[in-house]
């Protein structure tokens, strides 16, 4: 921390600590709290306030990327033991110079209170924030159990839940966790952290983390709606670049296409059947078999001329996406890579400095340590060569990471529990930086299912992972898209048709059609399953299925407009019914319908055998476009 960097970072600031005052020539007030802690409150913009609370000799957390800053016009005054400033948009911050308590008020029911106390016990620190007024809470990353998070205890530790269904308590904790929440009253709080943590959504809201540094947080104000809040939130956490147009079309996928002939045959069958097609996803067989994970090269016995195949598919308008994982196994053809990475210190290590042993469902080996710059360089070169071969997009699977031994130590000095959630961000950034530097004229699609706050800025298209192929699997998908979108992940989608086969009902055409109807108005339309994934496997339903996928293409101009709104203002494509509401709570808990952009209401049928359903309409005049 140096004088120059601080002076440019904090524009309008109340500072409580003589140590900090000596470093910063800026309008400031300093003191020492009764706990002997330093408190720094800064306005990064008129609507984004950062609060730091740390002991002498400590450095507060700084996990989010730097943001472009405005110059807030602040007035600073002193009233007894209270120092306060007010920004040009009416955000008022009061700091008690004795206790370090911080109160932030931005309008009706947009207030938080921090008592200035940091509870530290058993290597964990806790922050308590009291909230004022009624209101519902959303966000926190990928959450599928409930849309309104008020009253929940949210675990911030990425976790895979195979074959989940609605009501499964496991889906309170999913693959992408973010320590942030949004209030329906139009404000948000972002904790500057990514370590393992819990967030109790009561009053006060209690955030408890295993982070090494004292955790700071941001208060973000808006005009009082979720719609006006999202541009402010993503100013802090980052915007997703515009996607490639093909990513908004239809993409076919299965576990998995095993050979070149298999892949070409699927494309041929879809094309002959009249299906428009923009992408095909190759699961782990492109490099051989499951045990060859980490090989990162094509298996010639299965793919006799992969370059020609990729080129020919591209000429037909079909982009090829291939899978990559965090693991390098020894019991397959990835052994040479394992040996090289081990000998050069590029793998996750254990407490003795030896490669950390990792066991997954198909074998044993090691794990890429993407916190290591040399590991990132090695992976970047592999991804570059595969992209030059003609690969059109990337699929980062198992990136929570699904297996991440707690005895591991990363090259950045963090334990696995401290680094776990950020692994997916740093992995995604390798591919993002590759495209930015080597393929600047090419837009990127990376499917990724692990990460934390800010993941979207790396052109990530997450999906809700290995959902049950059942009606129970279909039902939480709207909730997942809503909370993810409000967290900044505008392109959260799902395996259309359901992935994990329910052997009691492995083939359900009605379910497939209903899931496809939802998928048609989802950020990504990608069918995927263990079996019978492609639409031509449902011959008796072709009169419904084929027009549905063609309908997706009719909506491309509208959908691309939504993509632009996401790239510029951070607006999600899937929006809750209360997105534009001001002060009304009547739509706060609705999670079985949604707004597709501003002007389209989507209410899918989610129940077996149903031919009609109840629909709630927000205020306004609505036209049934399905029956004009």
ZIKA-V551232 format. One record per pair of residues at least 12 apart in sequence whose C-alpha atoms are under 10 Angstrom apart, sorted by the first residue. I is the first residue (numbers start at 1). GAP is how many residues later the second one is. Records with the same first field share a line. If there is no record, write none. Layout:
# ZIKA-V551232
I: GAP  GAP
This chain:
# ZIKA-V551232
1: 22  58
2: 21  22
3: 17  19  20  21  22
4: 19  20  21
5: 19
6: 14  17  18  19  20
7: 16  17  18  19
8: 16  18  61
9: 33  34  35  57  58  59  60
10: 14  16  17  30  31  32  33  34  35  40  59  61  62
11: 15  16  31  32  33  34  58  59  60  61  62  63
12: 14  15  16  29  30  31  32  33  34  37  59  60  61  62  63  64  73  74  75
13: 13  14  15  16  27  28  29  30  31  36  37  38  61  63  71  72
14: 12  13  14  15  16  25  26  27  28  29  37  62  69  70  71  79  80  81  83
15: 12  13  14  15  16  17  23  24  25  26  27  37  68  80  82
16: 12  13  14  15  16  17  21  22  23  24  25  36  37  67  79  80  81  82  84
17: 12  13  14  15  16  19  20  21  22  23  37  38  39  80
18: 12  13  14  20
19: 12  13  19  37  38
20: 18  19  20  36
27: 49
28: 12  13  48
29: 47  48  49  54  55  68
30: 53  67
31: 65  66  67  69
32: 24  65  66  67  68
33: 63  64  65  66  67  68  83
34: 63  64  65  66
35: 20  63  64  65  81  82  83
36: 18  19  20  62  63  64
37: 16  17  18  19  20  21  62  63  79  80  81
38: 14  15  16  17  18  19  20  22  62  78
39: 12  13  14  15  16  56  57  58  60  61  62  63  77  177
40: 12  13  14  20  55  60  62  176
41: 12  43  44  52  53  54  61  175  176  177
42: 30  43  51  176
43: 26  27  28  29  30  31  42  43  44  48  50  175  176
44: 23  24  25  26  27  28  174  192
45: 23  24  25  26  27  28  42  43  44  175  187  190  191
46: 23  24  25  26  27  28  40  41  42  43  44  45  174  175
47: 25  40  41  42  43  44  59  140  171  172  173  174  175  176  182  185  186
48: 21  24  39  43  140  141  170  171  172  173  174  184  185  187  188
49: 38  42  43  44  55  140  168  169  170  171  172
50: 139  140  141  142  166  167  168  169  170
51: 51  63  140  141  164  165  166  167  168
52: 64  140  162  163  164  165  166
53: 47  48  63  64  65  74  161  162  163  164
54: 64  159  160  161  162
55: 63  159
58: 154  155  156
59: 153  154  155  156
60: 132  152  153  154  155  156  157
61: 130  131  132  133  150  151  152  153  154  155  156
62: 130  131  151  152  153  154  155
63: 128  129  130  131  152  153  359  390  391
64: 126  127  128  129  130  172  173  174  389  390
65: 171  172  173  389
66: 170  171  172
67: 167  168  169  170  171
68: 167  168
69: 166  167
72: 14  15  16  17
73: 12  13  14  15  16
74: 12  13  14  15  16  17  18
75: 12  13  17
76: 16  17  18
77: 17
78: 16  17  19
79: 15  17
80: 16  17
81: 14  15  16  17  18
82: 12  13  14  15  16  18  19  20
83: 12  13  14  19
84: 12  18  19  20
85: 19
86: 18  19  20
87: 19
89: 17  18  132  133  134
90: 15  16  17  131
91: 13  14  15  16  19  20  128  129  130  131
92: 12  13  14  15  19
93: 12  13  18  19  20
94: 19
95: 19  20  21
96: 19  20
98: 18
99: 16  17  18
100: 14  15  16  17
101: 12  13  14  15  16
102: 12  13  14  27
103: 12  13  26  27  28
104: 27  115  117
105: 27  114  116
106: 80  81  113  114  115  116  117  118
107: 78  79  80  114  115  116  117
108: 24  25  77  78  116  475
109: 22  23  24  25  26  74  75  76  77  78  115  474
110: 21  22  23  24  25  73  74  75  76  77  78  109  110  111  112  113  114
111: 18  19  20  21  22  74  76  108  110
112: 16  17  18  19  20  21  75  77  92  93  107
113: 15  16  17  18  19  91
114: 13  14  15  16  17  90
115: 12  13  14  15
116: 12  13
118: 90  96  97
119: 89
120: 88  89  90  94
121: 87  89
122: 88
123: 86  87  88  89
124: 72  73  84  85  86  87  88  90
125: 72  82  83  84  85  86  87  88  89  90
126: 71  72  73  80  81  82  83  84  88  89
127: 64  72  77  78  79  80  81  82  87  88  89  90
128: 71  72  75  76  77  78  79  80
129: 60  72  73  74  75  76  77  78
130: 72  73  74  75  76
131: 52  71  72  73  74
132: 71  72
133: 52
134: 49  50  51  449  451
135: 13  15  47  48  49  50  51  448  449  450  453
136: 12  13  14  15  45  46  47  48  49  65  449  452  453
137: 12  13  14  15  43  44  45  46  47  48  50  51  64  65  346  451  452
138: 12  42  43  44  45  46  50  63  88  344  345  346  347  348  349  450
139: 38  39  40  41  42  43  44  49  341  343  344  345  346  347  348  349  350
140: 14  15  16  33  36  37  38  39  40  41  42  50  59  312  313  343  344  346  347  348
141: 15  17  32  33  34  35  36  37  38  39  40  310  311  312  339  340  341  342  343  344  345  346  347  348
142: 16  29  30  31  32  33  34  35  36  307  308  309  310  320  321  322  337  338  339  340  341  342  343  344  345  347  350
143: 27  28  29  30  31  32  33  34  35  321  333  334  336  337  338  339  340  341
144: 20  21  22  23  24  25  26  27  28  29  30  320  331  332  333  334  335  336  337  338  339  340
145: 20  21  22  23  24  25  26  27  28  29  331  332  334  335
146: 20  21  23  25  26  330  333  334  337  443  444  445
147: 329  331  332  333  334  335  336  429  441  442  443  444  445
148: 35  36  331  335  440  441  442  443
149: 23  32  33  34  51  52  53  334  440
150: 33  50  51  52  53  55
151: 49  50  51  52  54
152: 20  47  48  49  50
153: 19  20  45  46  47  48  49  52  53  54
154: 18  19  20  23  24  25  43  44  45  46  47  53
155: 17  18  19  22  23  24  41  42  43  44  45  53
156: 16  17  18  19  20  21  22  23  38  39  40  41  42  43  51  52  53  264  265  296
157: 16  17  18  19  20  21  22  37  38  39  40  41  243  260  261  262  263  264  265  294  295
158: 15  16  17  18  19  20  38  241  242  243  244  262  263  264  265  266  291  292  293  294
159: 12  14  15  16  17  18  239  240  241  242  243  244  261  262  290  291
160: 13  14  15  16  238  239  240  241  242  243  289  290  304  305  306
161: 12  13  14  241  303  304  305  306  307
162: 303  304  305  306  337  338
163: 302  303  304  305  306  307  309  310  335  336  337  338  339
164: 301  302  303  304  305  306  308  309  310  312  336
165: 302  303  304  305  306  307  308  309  310  311  312
166: 301  302  304  305  306  307  308  309  310  311  313
167: 305  306  308  309
168: 304  305  308
171: 305  309
174: 226  275  276  290  291  306
175: 223  224  225  226  227  246  249  273  274  275  276  277  287  288  289  290
176: 223  224  245  246  248  272  273  274  275  276  277  279  286  287  288  308  313
177: 17  19  20  223  244  245  273  274  275  276  307  310
178: 12  13  14  15  16  19  243  244  273  274  275  276  277  306  309  310
179: 12  13  14  15  16  17  18  19  20  28  30  38  273  274  308
180: 12  13  19  27  37  38  53  272  273  307
181: 18  20  302  305  306
182: 38  44  47  48  51  301  304  305
183: 41  42  43  46
184: 40  41  42  45  394  395  396  397  398  399  400  401  403  404
185: 36  37  38  39  40  41  44  396  397  398  399  400
186: 34  35  36  37  38  39  40  41  42  43  44  393  395  396  397
187: 32  33  34  35  36  37  38  39  41  42  43  45  46
188: 30  31  32  33  34  38  41  42  44  45
189: 28  29  30  31  32  44
190: 26  27  28  29  30  43  46  47  263  297
191: 16  18  24  25  26  27  28  262
192: 22  23  24  25  26  261
193: 16  17  18  19  20  21  22  23  24  225  228  229  259  260
194: 15  16  17  21  223  224  225  226  227  228  229  257  258  259
195: 13  14  15  16  17  219  220  221  222  223  224  225  226  227  257
196: 12  13  14  15  220  221  222  223  224  225
197: 12  13  14  220  221
198: 12
209: 209
210: 207  208
211: 203  206  207  208
212: 202  206
218: 15  18
219: 14
220: 12  13  15  16
221: 12
223: 359
224: 356  357  358  359
225: 353  354  355  356  357  358
226: 260  345  349  350  352  353  354  355  356
227: 259  342  343  344  345  348  349  351  352  353  354  355  371
228: 341  343  351  352
229: 257  340  341  342  350
230: 255  256  257  258  336  339  340  341  342  349
231: 257  334  335  336  337  338  339  340
232: 337  338
233: 253  254  255  336  337  338
234: 220  222  223  252  253  254  255  332  333  334  335  336  337
235: 333  334  335
236: 217  218
237: 216  217  218  219  220  250  251  333
238: 215  216  217  218  219  220  250  329  331  332
239: 215  216  217  218  219  220  249  250  251  327  328  329  330  331  332
240: 214  215  216  217  218  219  220  221  248  249  250  251  323  324  326  327  328  329  330
241: 202  203  215  216  217  218  219  322  323  325  326  327  329
242: 201  202  203  217  318  321  322  323  324  325  326
243: 199  200  201  202  216  217  218  248  317  320  321  323  324
244: 149  198  199  200  201  215  316  319
245: 33  198  311  314  315  318
246: 31  32  33  71  72  73  197  199  310
247: 31  32  72  146  196  197  198  214  276  277  278  279
248: 30  31  243  274  275  276  277  278  304  305  307  308  311  312  315
249: 27  28  29  30  271  274  275  276  277  300  301  303  304  306  307  310
250: 25  26  27  28  29  30  68  269  270  274  275  276  277  299  300  302  303
251: 25  26  27  28  29  30  67  68  69  70  273  274  275  276  277  283
252: 14  15  18  25  26  27  28  29  30  66  68  244  273  274  275  276  277  281  282  283
253: 13  26  27  28  29  30  68  242  243  273  274  275  276  277  280  281
254: 26  27  28  29  241  245  272  273  274  275  276  277  278  279  280
255: 26  27  28  29  30  244  273  274  275  276  277  278
256: 25  26  27  28  29  30  272  273  274  275  277
257: 23  24  25  26  27  28  29
258: 24  25  26  27  28  29  30  31  44  45
259: 23  26  27  29  40  41  42  43  44  45  47
260: 26  40  41  42  43  44  45  46  49  50
261: 41  42  43  48
262: 40  41
263: 17  18  19  40  46  50  57
264: 16  45  48  49
266: 14  268  270
267: 12  13  46  49  51
269: 265  267
270: 264  265  266
271: 45
273: 262  263  269  273
274: 272  273  276
275: 260  261  270  271  272  274  275
276: 41  42  270  273  274  276  277
277: 39  40  41  42  272  273  276
278: 35  36  38  39  40  41  42
279: 34  35  38  39  40  41  42  113  114  247
280: 33  38  39  40  41  42  112  113  246  247
281: 38  39  40  41  42  111  112  113  114  245  246  247
282: 38  39  40  41  112  113
283: 38  39  40  41  112  114
284: 12  38  39  40  41  113
285: 13  14  17  18  37  38
286: 12  13  14  16  17  20  36  37
287: 12  13  14  15  16  35  36  37  46  47
288: 12  13  14  15  44  45
289: 43  44  73
290: 39  41  42  43  71  72  73
291: 37  38  39  40  41  42  43  69  70  71  72  73
292: 35  36  37  38  39  40  41  42  43  70  71
293: 30  31  32  33  34  35  36  37  38  39  40  41  42  69  70  72
294: 30  31  32  33  34  35  36  38  39  40  41  42  43  44  71  72  73  74
295: 29  32  33  34  35  37  38  39  40  41  42  43
296: 26  27  28  29  32  37  38  41  83  86  87  90
297: 36  37  85  86  88  89
298: 88
299: 34
306: 83  84  85
307: 79  81  82  83  84
308: 81  82
309: 81
310: 79  80  81  82
311: 78  79  80
312: 78
313: 77
314: 76  77  78
318: 74
319: 71  72  73  74
320: 70  71  72  73  74
321: 69  70  71  72  73  74  124  125  126
322: 64  69  70  71  72  73  74  124  125
323: 70  71  72  73  74  123  124  125
324: 59  70  71  72  73  74  75  124
325: 42  43  70  71  72  73  74  76  102
326: 40  41  42  43  44  70  71  72  73  74  75  76  77  78  97  98  101
327: 20  31  32  33  36  37  38  39  40  41  42  71  72  74  76
328: 13  19  30  35  36  37  38  39  40
329: 29  30  31  33  34  35  36  37  38
330: 33  34  35  36
331: 31  32  33  34
332: 30  31  32  33
334: 31
335: 30
338: 27  28  29  30
339: 26  27
341: 14  25  26  27  28  33  34  37
342: 12  13  14  23  24  25  26
343: 12
344: 30  31
345: 24  27  29  30  66
346: 20  21  22  23  24  25  26  27  28  29  30  32  64  65
347: 18  19  20  21  22  23  24  25  28  62  63  64
348: 18  19  20  21  22  23  24  56  57  59  60  61  62  63  68
349: 17  18  19  20  58  59  60  61  62  66
350: 55  56  57  58  59  60  65
351: 56  57  58  59  64
352: 55  56  57
353: 55  56
354: 54
355: 12  53  54
356: 48  49  50  51  52  53  54
357: 47  48  50  51
358: 45  46  47  50
359: 44  45  46
360: 42  43  44
361: 42
367: 34  36  37  38  41
368: 42  59
369: 40  41  42  43  54  57  58
370: 40  41  42  52  53  54  55  56  57  58  59  60
371: 39  40  41  42  43  48  51  52  55  56
372: 38  39  40  54
373: 38  39  57
375: 36  55
376: 50  51  53  54  55
377: 53  57
378: 52
379: 48  51  52  55
380: 47  49  50  51  52  53  54  55
381: 49  50  53
383: 47  48  51  52
384: 47  50  51  54  55
387: 47  48  51  52
388: 50  51
392: 50  51  52  53  54
393: 38  50  51  52  53  54
394: 34  37  50  51  52  53  54  66  67
395: 33  50  51  52  53  54  65  66  67
396: 28  31  32  35  50  51  52  53  54  64  66
397: 27  50  51  52  53  68
398: 26  50  51  52  67
399: 21  22  23  24  25  26  28  29  49  50  51  52
400: 20  21  22  23  24  25  48  49  50  51  52
401: 15  19  20  21  22  23  48  49  50
402: 18  47  48
403: 17
404: 12  13  15  16
405: 12  15
406: 12  14
420: 30  31  32
421: 29  30  31  32
422: 28  29  30  31  32  33
423: 27  28  29
424: 24  25  26  27  28  31  36
425: 23  25  26  27  28  29  30  31  32  33  35
426: 25  29  32
427: 21  23  24  31
428: 18  19  20  22  23  27  28  29  30  31  32
429: 26  28  29  30  31
430: 28
431: 13  14  15  27  28
432: 12  13  14  25  26  27  28
433: 25
443: 16
444: 14  15  16  17
445: 13  14  15  16  17
446: 12  13  14  15  16
447: 12  13  14  15  16  44  45  46
448: 12  13  14  15  16  17  44
449: 12  13  14  15  16  43
450: 12  13  15
452: 35  37
453: 34  35  36
454: 33  34  35
455: 32  33  34
456: 31  32  33  34  35  36  111  114
457: 31  32  110
459: 30  32
460: 29  30  31  32
461: 28  29  30  31  32  62  63
462: 19  22  27  28  29  30  31  32  61  62
463: 14  17  18  21  28  29  30  31  32  60  61  63
464: 12  13  16  17  20  28  29  30  31
465: 28  29  30  33  34  35
466: 28  29  32  33  34  35  62  63  64
467: 27  28  29  30  31  32  33  34  62
468: 27  29  30  31  32  33  34  61
469: 26  27  28  29  30  31  32  33  34  36  37  38  39  42  43  46  60  61
470: 27  28  29  30  31  32  34  35  36  37  38  41  42  45  138
471: 26  27  37  39  40  41  43  44  135  136  137
472: 134  135  136
473: 24  25  26  27  42  133
474: 20  21  22  23  24  37  38  40  41  44  131  132  133
475: 40  116  117  129  130  131  132
476: 115  116  130
477: 15  16  17  18  38  41  42  45  114  115  129
478: 14  15  16  40  44  96  97  98  112  113  114  115  116  125  126
479: 97  110  111  112  113  114  115
480: 12  13  14  111
481: 12  13  41  42  91  92  93  94  95  110  113
482: 90  91  92  93  94  109  111  112  113
483: 89  91  92  93  108
484: 88  90
485: 81  85  86  87  88  89  90  91
486: 84  85  86  87  88  89  90  93
487: 83  85
488: 78  82  83  84
489: 77  81  82  83  84
490: 33  72  73  76  77  80  81  82  83  84  85
491: 31  32  33  72  75  81  82  83
492: 30  31  32  80  81  82
493: 26  28  29  30  31  32  33  81
494: 21  24  25  28  29  30  31  32  33  34
495: 20  21  24  29  30  31  32  33  34  38
496: 15  16  17  18  19  20  21  22  23  24  26  28  29  30  31  32  33  37  38
497: 12  13  14  15  16  17  18  19  21  22  29  30  31  32  35  36  37  38
498: 13  14  17  29  30  31  32  33  35
499: 28  29  30  31  32  34
500: 28  29  30  31
501: 28  29  30
506: 24  25  26
507: 24  25  30  31
508: 30  100
509: 26  28  29  30  31  32
510: 28  31  97  98  99
511: 94  95  96  97  98
512: 15  20  21  22  23  26  29  33
513: 22  25  28  29  31  32  35  92
514: 31  90  91  92  93  94
515: 12  89  90  91
516: 19  28  29  32  33  88
517: 27  28  31  32  35  85  86  87  88
518: 75  84  85  86  87  88
519: 29  30  33  85
520: 28  29  30  31  32  33  35
521: 30  31  34  38  52  53  73  74  75  79  80  81  83
522: 30  37  51  52  74  80
523: 36  39  40  49  50  51  73
525: 24  27
535: 14
558: 38  39
559: 14  37  38
560: 13
561: 12  36
562: 12  34  35  36
563: 34
565: 32
566: 31
571: 26
572: 23  24  25
573: 21  22  23  24  25
574: 19  20  21  22  23  24  27  28
575: 18  19  20  21  22  23  26
576: 12  13  14  15  16  17  18  19  20  21  22  25
577: 12  13  14  16  17  18  19  21  24  39  40  41  42
578: 12  16  17  40
579: 15  16  19
580: 18  38
581: 37  38
586: 32
587: 29  30  31
590: 26
591: 12
592: 12  13  14  23  24
593: 12  22  23  24
594: 22  23
595: 23
599: 23
600: 22  23  24  25
601: 14  15  16  17  21  22  23
602: 13
603: 12  13  14
